[in-house]
Amino acid sequence: MPFRSGFATLVGRPNVGKSSLVNRLVGTKVAITSSRPQTTRAALRAIRHTPTSQLVLVDTPGLHRPRTLLGERTNARAEAALADVDVVGLVIAADAAVGPGDRHIADLVRAVATPRVLVVNKTDAVRPAQVAAQRAEAEERLGPFAATVTCSARTGHGVDALAAVLEGQLPAGPRYYPDGMVTDEPDTHFAAELVREQLLEMARDELPHSIAVTVEDLEDDPDRPAGNVRRLLVDVQVERDSQRPIVLGRGGATLKAAVTAARHALEAHLHQPVYLQTRVRVERNWQRRPHALDRLGL
């Protein structure tokens, strides 16, 4: 059997579990997740290694009706990810009716010549009969597809079958990334995403989506020994003065808890101690300003 390698992208509406599926397929956390929609803002590449294949997964923002320039840009990134890949997985949720948003995305997917796979996620949330009904309706209204897989990113059920289907669509090819590499995103980007994930989780009822996090490396020497403490500057940005106290929490408790949780996760990822220096500032209407988005890498 020839060694197979290539790229697959998962697309779908917000909150259908694309990032959770990527984490399951790779076998470790590479993408942040949240029950809040539109958490993913940039396309992220994650790598699944097996003895016979290398599958590069492109996790994309959920396609939605944009209300800001940020929304327009995230949609553009998701649509751009449909090109130059070997297989597209259209992800829907088993517990949500097939709607106009799914049909719009299916039209975009059909417009490319790439093999298409239907992925019915969140099967753990409903009864088997509803999963079967959802699958049949989606195949009829959104197809045709080269294959259909039902799975649950939360429990892992069906994820191996999904991997086999995606890998089966890959051509013979080389290893694009070295063994053990699970993402090509820089550590600073992963650190920023971890902090944002924790803030969204800890202040979920009050904190708006208008929060951005960037991280800078405070070390001057890029060849520092791995055993040294990694010092990073975490810059949290909100759009209005009233949002800053929400991020901080009473006595700074919310920010402290979020940064501590993110630091523990980052240390496990980097296998070295990490020190996070933080600041919170107001960047007015950053979601609607092109130059602000450019500075944030969004």
C-alpha positions in Angstrom: 0.0 0.0 0.0 1.4 3.4 -0.9 1.8 6.0 1.8 -1.1 8.5 1.7 -1.0 12.1 2.6 -3.0 15.2 2.0 -5.4 17.9 3.3 -8.9 17.8 4.5 -11.1 20.6 5.7 -14.1 20.5 8.0 -16.8 23.1 7.2 -20.2 23.8 8.7 -22.3 26.2 10.7 -21.0 27.6 14.0 -21.2 25.2 17.0 -21.5 21.9 15.1 -18.3 20.6 16.8 -15.7 21.0 14.0 -12.9 21.9 16.4 -13.8 19.1 18.8 -13.6 16.7 15.9 -10.2 18.0 14.9 -8.9 17.5 18.5 -10.3 13.9 18.5 -8.8 13.1 15.2 -5.4 14.4 16.1 -5.5 12.8 19.6 -4.7 15.9 21.5 -5.9 19.5 22.0 -4.8 21.8 19.2 -8.0 23.9 18.8 -10.0 25.7 21.4 -13.6 24.7 21.9 -16.6 26.4 23.4 -20.4 26.0 23.5 -20.6 29.5 22.2 -20.9 29.8 18.4 -18.2 31.5 16.3 -15.4 30.7 18.7 -13.0 29.7 15.9 -11.8 32.8 14.0 -8.9 31.5 11.9 -8.2 28.4 9.8 -5.9 26.1 11.8 -3.9 23.2 10.5 -3.6 20.0 12.6 -1.8 16.9 11.7 -2.9 13.3 12.3 -0.1 10.7 11.9 -0.5 7.0 11.2 2.1 4.4 10.0 0.4 4.6 6.5 -0.9 8.1 6.2 -0.6 11.8 7.2 -3.8 13.7 7.3 -3.6 17.5 7.6 -6.9 18.8 8.9 -7.9 22.4 8.3 -10.2 23.6 11.1 -12.3 26.5 9.9 -14.6 29.2 11.4 -18.3 28.4 11.3 -20.0 29.9 8.3 -22.6 32.4 9.3 -24.4 35.7 8.4 -21.7 38.3 9.3 -22.5 41.4 11.2 -19.0 42.8 11.4 -15.9 43.0 9.3 -14.4 40.2 11.5 -17.4 38.0 10.5 -16.8 38.7 6.9 -13.2 37.8 7.2 -13.8 34.6 9.1 -16.4 33.6 6.5 -13.8 34.3 3.7 -11.2 32.1 5.5 -13.7 29.2 5.8 -14.6 29.5 2.1 -11.0 29.7 1.0 -10.3 26.5 2.9 -12.5 24.6 0.4 -9.9 25.1 -2.3 -6.7 23.2 -2.6 -7.7 20.3 -0.3 -8.2 16.7 -1.1 -11.4 16.1 0.7 -14.1 18.3 2.4 -16.1 17.2 5.4 -19.5 19.0 5.7 -20.3 18.8 9.4 -23.8 19.0 10.7 -25.2 18.4 14.2 -27.5 15.5 14.9 -29.5 17.6 17.4 -30.2 20.6 15.0 -32.5 20.6 12.1 -31.1 21.0 8.6 -31.7 24.6 7.7 -30.9 27.3 5.1 -27.4 27.8 6.6 -26.6 24.1 5.9 -27.9 24.4 2.4 -25.9 27.5 1.7 -22.7 25.7 2.9 -23.6 22.6 0.9 -23.9 24.8 -2.2 -20.4 26.2 -1.6 -19.0 22.7 -1.1 -20.7 21.4 -4.3 -19.1 24.2 -6.3 -15.7 22.6 -5.8 -14.6 19.4 -7.5 -13.3 18.0 -4.2 -14.7 14.7 -2.9 -17.4 15.5 -0.2 -18.1 13.6 3.0 -21.1 14.2 5.2 -20.3 14.2 8.9 -23.2 13.9 11.3 -21.7 14.9 14.7 -23.2 15.0 18.2 -24.9 11.7 17.9 -24.6 11.3 21.7 -27.1 14.1 22.1 -30.1 12.3 20.5 -31.6 8.9 20.0 -30.5 6.5 17.2 -33.7 7.0 15.4 -33.2 10.8 15.2 -29.6 10.3 14.0 -30.9 8.1 11.2 -33.6 10.6 10.3 -31.1 13.5 10.3 -28.7 11.5 8.1 -31.3 10.7 5.6 -32.6 14.2 5.4 -29.1 15.7 5.1 -28.1 13.2 2.3 -31.2 14.1 0.4 -31.1 17.9 0.8 -27.4 18.6 0.9 -25.8 15.8 -1.2 -24.5 14.0 -3.1 -21.6 12.8 -0.9 -18.9 10.2 -1.5 -19.6 8.9 2.0 -21.5 9.6 5.2 -20.2 9.2 8.8 -22.1 9.5 12.0 -20.0 10.2 15.1 -19.6 12.0 18.4 -16.6 14.2 19.1 -17.5 14.2 22.8 -17.5 10.4 23.2 -15.2 9.5 20.3 -17.8 7.1 18.9 -17.4 6.9 15.1 -14.3 9.1 15.0 -12.0 6.3 13.8 -14.5 5.6 11.0 -14.4 9.2 10.0 -10.6 9.2 10.0 -10.6 6.1 7.7 -13.0 7.7 5.3 -11.0 10.9 5.1 -7.7 9.1 4.8 -9.2 6.9 2.1 -9.7 10.0 -0.1 -6.0 11.0 0.1 -3.6 10.5 -2.8 -0.3 8.8 -2.5 2.2 11.3 -1.2 5.0 12.3 1.1 5.1 13.3 4.8 4.5 17.0 4.8 5.3 17.3 8.5 7.7 15.5 10.8 6.4 12.8 13.1 5.0 14.1 16.4 4.2 17.5 15.0 0.4 18.1 15.7 0.1 21.7 14.4 2.1 24.3 12.6 0.7 27.1 14.6 3.2 29.1 16.7 3.2 28.6 20.5 2.2 32.2 21.0 -1.0 31.7 18.9 -1.9 28.6 20.9 -1.3 30.5 24.2 -3.6 33.3 23.1 -6.3 30.9 22.1 -6.1 29.1 25.4 -6.5 32.3 27.4 -9.5 33.4 25.2 -11.1 29.9 25.6 -10.9 30.2 29.4 -12.2 33.7 29.5 -15.2 32.7 27.3 -15.8 29.7 29.7 -15.5 31.6 33.0 -17.5 34.7 32.0 -19.8 33.1 29.5 -22.9 35.0 30.5 -21.4 38.4 30.5 -18.4 38.4 28.2 -19.2 39.3 24.6 -17.5 38.0 21.5 -15.7 41.3 21.2 -12.6 40.1 23.0 -9.3 39.5 21.3 -6.1 38.0 22.8 -2.6 38.2 21.4 0.6 36.9 22.9 4.2 38.0 22.5 7.3 36.2 23.4 9.3 38.2 26.0 12.5 36.2 25.5 15.2 37.8 23.5 17.1 34.6 22.6 15.1 32.3 20.3 17.6 29.5 21.1 17.1 29.6 24.9 17.4 26.2 26.6 14.1 24.3 26.8 14.4 24.0 30.6 14.1 27.7 31.1 10.8 29.4 32.0 9.0 30.6 28.9 8.0 34.2 29.5 5.0 35.5 27.5 3.0 38.7 27.4 -0.7 38.2 27.1 -2.6 41.2 25.7 -6.4 41.1 26.2 -8.4 43.6 24.1 -12.0 44.6 24.4 -14.1 47.1 22.5 -15.6 49.2 25.3 -14.7 50.5 28.7 -17.6 48.7 30.3 -16.2 45.3 29.1 -12.8 45.7 30.9 -14.2 45.0 34.4 -15.9 41.9 33.1 -12.6 40.4 31.9 -10.9 41.3 35.1 -13.6 40.2 37.5 -13.9 41.2 41.1 -10.4 41.9 42.3 -9.0 40.5 39.1 -10.3 37.0 40.0 -11.7 36.1 36.5 -8.6 37.0 34.6 -6.3 35.3 37.2 -8.3 32.1 37.0 -8.4 32.1 33.2 -4.7 32.8 32.9 -3.8 30.1 35.5 -5.9 27.5 33.7 -4.4 28.5 30.3 -0.9 28.4 31.8 -1.3 24.8 33.1 -2.6 23.7 29.6 0.3 25.5 27.9 2.9 23.9 30.2 1.6 20.5 29.4 1.8 21.3 25.7 5.3 22.8 25.8 6.7 20.5 28.5 8.3 23.4 30.3 7.3 26.0 32.9 5.6 29.2 31.6 5.2 32.6 33.1 2.3 34.7 31.7 2.3 38.5 32.1 -1.1 40.0 31.4 -2.7 43.3 30.5 -6.2 44.3 29.5 -6.9 47.3 27.4 -9.6 48.9 25.3 -9.3 48.7 21.5 -12.5 50.5 20.4 -14.7 48.7 17.8 -11.8 46.5 16.7 -14.1 44.0 15.0 -15.1 46.7 12.4 -11.7 48.3 11.8 -9.5 46.9 9.1 -6.2 48.1 10.6 -7.1 46.7 14.0 -7.9 43.4 12.5 -4.7 43.4 10.6 -2.7 44.0 13.8 -4.5 41.2 15.5 -3.9 38.8 12.6 -7.6 38.5 11.9 
